[in-house]
Each structure stands twice: as structure tokens, then as C-alpha cells.
């Protein structure tokens, strides 16, 4: 029922829009009568703006009635006229409720590509209510990291990076890494180690709580800030 209502609304709005576009076209853009040059420009502009409205209305269309063949052997939606399989320039999201952008992608090839650009499947970022989220999915590629002369192979990977209040949380297939904001590192060395490698006195500097079950299986951790 809700879908029928939505479909009818879109159909109606598109009908009105197409009527307006035809009106402008027939009366001002293709007319043989004298229309001042200035007016033609203004109406051509209006026509363009209606084209933008068409694009946005088309984003709401779910192409419920299927497609019809066009003269150039493409398939166009019977409702909005959008050509099947063309890339959309915008994404339409509902203001309330669950928002979904894209689908989950993973590396897609066993091949090693010449560079990151060729290996990239997706590298996209969204700033969502102040939090920054980046998803980077790429196949394996060759790289000259750290200015070295030798090429190394960068593994195929799907990485997700969330940044909030300067803290970066980075996830890929093999590790989860959290970087605690901007720490003044000038001239200071960085170290890393497992907890059992550190002295108890040094461990006390780290505000980390480990979660575990009765078998001391690792369940998670909390970092206090
Ligand atoms: Zn459609």
C-alpha cells in the first residue's frame, strides 16, 4: 500500500515536470516566432533547472513498471525515463531512519596491478554528523613505499577508518588499530609491545582494560580517556 502511494506520487510529480519541460521547449526553445535572444537564454536556463529536478525525482523512482526500449536500443524506465545501467551522480538518503550507501565490496582479483589507481575498487569518504568514515578497497598492487628503489607488493585489502575527535580507528582483515589523537612526537621514538613484555610499573601508564571470559579468552578492550 505504501509503495503504491509512493509510486503514484512520483508518477504524478514526474508527469507535471515533463509537462513543464515540454511547455518551455515548445513555446520558447523550438518556436519559430520571434522570441528575444535574452528570453531564450532565460528559458534555456529554466529548462536546465527542470532537468536537475528530473534527476532528483528519478532518484526516488524504483522503476516499478519496468523498462521500455528506446530508439537507440537502450532501456528506459517507463516512469522516470532513466536509462538502465547509467551511473547516478547523486545519492538520495531518507532524513529519518536507516541510511544505506553502497554495498559491501571486497578485493575482486588475484592479479597484482601496476599501481594503486588501477587496483582501486573503492575509496570513498563520508562525514556523518561530525564523524569521518573512509572505506578503501583495493586489489594487490606494486608500490615504491618509503622512497625505496625496490618495488614491493601491497596486498589486496579492505580497510575502514573512522575518525572522531582526532582519534583514528582503523580496521582491515588482519588488525584493528587505534591512534590516540595528535600526540607531540617531535624527536620522540615510538615503541610497541605485547603487555607481557612490559614492566608492571610501565603498564600503569596505559589506561586500558581488557575484557575476557573465564578461560581468559580475549573479548575486547576499553581505553579510558
Ligand atoms: Zn524509474
Boltz pocket constraint, residues with backbone or C-beta under 6 A from the ligand:
constraints:
  - pocket:
      binder: B
      contacts: [[A, 58], [A, 61], [A, 62], [A, 63], [A, 64], [A, 77], [A, 78], [A, 79], [A, 80], [A, 81], [A, 82]]
      max_distance: 6.0
